[in-house]
Amino acid sequence: MHGTQAPSRWVQRWLHLIPPGSRVVDLACGAGRHSLLAAAAGYRVLAVDRDSEALARLRQAAEIAGTAQALSLVQADLEGPHWPLQPGCTDALIVTHYLWRERFADWLALLAPGGVFIMETFARGNEAYGKPSNPAFLLEPGELLARLGSGWTVVAFEQGLDTDPQSRVLQRIVAVKSSEAVDPLEAGHSAGGSMRSAWTLRLNS
């Protein structure tokens, strides 16, 4: 998970897109670096992870920071048969350094119309630099765009090699959900429309 890492620069960059006072779900939150960031920014945060010890440390860190009242914790197996969260329960979703394709449609369904989706995780090519190296946990080129389908406004998309603070291959996206958002895995959409509406940069450019 996230250990004691600083918040992702990508999440910090785009957090302002979330309206003040919104509900934010930090999925597979680990030690809660983004839960703490969002709570400090005034959002109501639901931090979800299967690691009870990590959640306990997060609670303690929030108490020290004075943001515990803004934070709710849920311990759950996000890869098990019983999905713990209801569709439309949040205004923003943050997912970093985590990938479980079987639940991707459930992730997107958590967002209410107008909800902000912020994701950053490892992609193909990262195996040359370290873990994760298993293809099951590495995004294919353009995969995040393809999985959004129709009904999303892609604000930003990046994929490629990032060398700060160490070399790793990442894919990142920020998108806003409309009331017509459709999961492409169910509706058979291609990624073409989303690809044309986004921009792509090398991360170290």
N, C-alpha and C positions, 0 to 999 in steps of 0.2 A: 504494500500500500504506500502511503505517503510519508510515513515516519515524521521527521521534524523538518521537512523541506519547507521552504518559503512558498507562498502562493504562486501559482502559475502566472507568468506575465500575460498570457492570453486571457485568463479569467479576469485579472486585474484590469486589463485594457477595456474589456467589454461589459464589465459589471454595471456601468452607468446606463446601459440600455434597459435595465430592469427598473420599472417605475418605483418610486419611493413607497415603502411600506408593504411591498409585495411579498407573497409566499415564495420561498425558494427551497427546492429539494436538492440536497447534495448527496448524490447516489454513489454508493461504495466509497463513503467519505474517508475511511481510514482514520488517521489521527485528526482529521477535521480542519486542515489548513484553510479550505474554502468556506467551510461552515463558520469558522471564526471571522474570516474576512467579511462574509455577507452579514453576519450578525452585527459586527462593528459598524457596518454601513447602514444599519437601521432596518434590515429585512427580517422577516419572520422565517426562521430556518428549520427545516426538518432534515436531520442528518441520519442517513441510513447506512448500516454496515452489519456484517455478520459477526464481527469481532467485538465481543462485549468489553474486553479490556481496553481496546482502542476508544470505544465510546465513553468508558469511564474516565479515561485521560482527557478526552475532549470536554466532558462536563466540567472537570476540574479546571481546565484551561479557560473555559468560558466564565466560570465563577471568578477566577483571578482577573480576567479582563473586564468583568462587570457586565457581561452580555448573556448570562445564563437564562434570563427571562425570555430572551428572543429565540432560544434554542430548544427544540424538541428532539428526542433521540428515539430511533427505532432499530432494534436488533432483529435482523431477518436474513434468511438465506436467499439472496437475490438470484440464485441459479437453481433453486428448488421448485417443486411443483406448485407451491402455494405463494402466489404473488401478493405482497403485503399492502400494496397501495392502490387507491381508487383512481380511475380515469378522471382527468380534469381537476385534480386536487391541488395543482400548483400553478403559479404564474411564471416560474423560471425553473430550469433544470440544469444542473452542473454535473458533468461526468468527466473525470480525468483519470488517465492511466488505468483504464478499465474497459474491457470489451467482453460482452457475452451476447453474441448475435441472436441467440434464440429468444432473447427478451427485448430486442431493440424496439419492436413495435409497441411493447408495453411501456417502454421508456417514453416514447413520443406521445403516447396516449395520456400520460400524466399531465401534459400541458393543456391548460385552458386556452381558448382562442386568444390570440395576441401574446401568447406565452413565448418566452425567450429560451432558446436551447443553446447552451455553450458546452462544447465538447473538445477535448484534446487527448489523444492517446497515440500509441505506437503504431507504426505502419511498416509495410514490406520494405526491406532494406535494413531495418534495425538489427537484424541477425548478424550483420557484419560488425556491429559495434558492441553487442552484449545482449542481455536479456531485457524483455522477452524476445525469444527467437522462434517460438512455436507459431506456425501460421495461424492457429486458432485464435491467437491473441494479437495478430497484426492485421491492420486494415489493408485492403487492396487499394491500388491507385484510384482515387475518386470515389471510394466506397461510401463515405459519409454523404456526399451529394446524391448518389444513387439511392440511398436508403431513405432520404427525406421524401421523395416523390413529389406530388403536386401539392399546391396550397401552402407553400412555404416561401418566404422571402429570405434569400440567403444574403446576409449582410457582409460576411467575410469567410473566406476559405483559404487555407494554406496547407501545403504538403511538401515535404522534403527534409533535407538534412539541417538539423539545428546543432550548433556547436557551443551553445552557452546554456548551462555551465559545462556540459560535456557532450560529446558527439552522440546523437541519437536521431532516428528518423521518425518524424511525427506527422500526424494529420490533425487539422484543427478546423472547427466550423463554428459560426454563430448564425442562427437563423431564427426567424419569427414566424410563429404558426398562425395561419388564417383559419377562419371558420370552415373552409373547404379543404383543409389538409387531409390527404389520403395516404395511407401506407402503401408504397409501391409493391411490396411483397404480396399484398392482398389484391391490389387492383391491376397489377401487371404493367405498371408504368415503367418506362425507361428513364435513364438519368439525363437524357438529352436536354430537356427544358431547364433543369436545375443547373446543369453544367454551363449553359449559355448565360445564366443570370448571375454567375459568380465570377470572382477573380481568383487566380492562383499565383502564388509567389513561392520562390525558393525561400526557405525559412532563414537562411543565412545571407540573403541578398541585402 
